[in-house]
Amino acid sequence: MTTLKDETHEQEEAQILTLAKLAGLDVALKEHRQDVLTAARTALKVQKAFAGPACNTTEPWPTMKVKP
């Protein structure tokens, strides 16, 4: 019996493997599959930690105005 966590983990792994193959990491996957998966998961965690605003058009400062 698989749980939702197992399915999510399998989907994440499938996405990582697909991206790694598209990036030309076939040899790395054959020789160091677990290392590639670990590196990708670490990168995802770091990316999530530095997530910017939900809307990319939002400026982190007030709009600049020209003084007359």
Steps between C-alpha positions, in 0.01 A plus 500: 500500500648834397433818687460853370850581629647207303317608183618859540856379556481282188360787291773734625765242415355450152507875438858528620610210282327650197665838556839337554470310172396816317803675651729231356583332830456146370846385607461658844165327541648162410799534729366719783121491491449556872742796501312667212169452682642635826651804329173579322296467820745727683475759222119488522510558876734797459285641220190477719683674787577800277162523332419851384161665487214300354455757225819564305387851410491605864786735584661470843513880530254784431452618144755763400367837394671781315508825693398809299 
